[in-house]
């Protein structure tokens, strides 16, 4: 599984790799990519989030992978009982949408 996150202003993102413990894609009734969102996204725009990110990254965690993705998009063909089965997953840089969504 190849996971690529282009949401560079997320506290979990380090050089397009996601370091969130669990990635949660929401959009239960989504029919298009625009209706999905990475719910794990936390904007790195304030000092509290920066402190969280620095503390999190200092714990020497591994980047996220397929087993870290929980998906609520029921109509996505890659959703298998809320687990993502896509071989490549991309989160875009606009609103943290799941670009891998397919109906």
C-alpha positions, 0 to 999 in steps of 0.5 A, a space after each residue: 500500500 502506498 499512502 501519499 498525503 499532500 495536505 502539507 499543513 496537517 500536523 501529522 504530515 512530514 514530507 507527504 508521509 502521514 504519522 497519524 496513528 489512525 487515518 479516518 476518512 469520512 463521507 458516509 454517503 459520498 458519491 464523489 471525492 469532493 464529499 470525502 474528508 480525512 477526519 484525522 487532519 489537524 491544521 498546523 496553524 496555531 501554536 497548540 497544534 505545533 506543540 502537539 505535532 512536535 511532541 508526536 513526531 518526537 516519539 519516533 513513530 512509523 509512517 501510517 499505512 493501509 492498516 491505519 485507514 478506517 473509511 466510512 465512505 460506504 459507496 467506495 469500491 475500496 471500502 471493505 467493512 470500513 477498511 481501505 483495500 486500495 493499493 495506492 491512497 492519496 489525500 489531496 491538498 484541498 480540504 484533505 479529500 480522499 482522491 482514491 475514492 471510486 464508486 
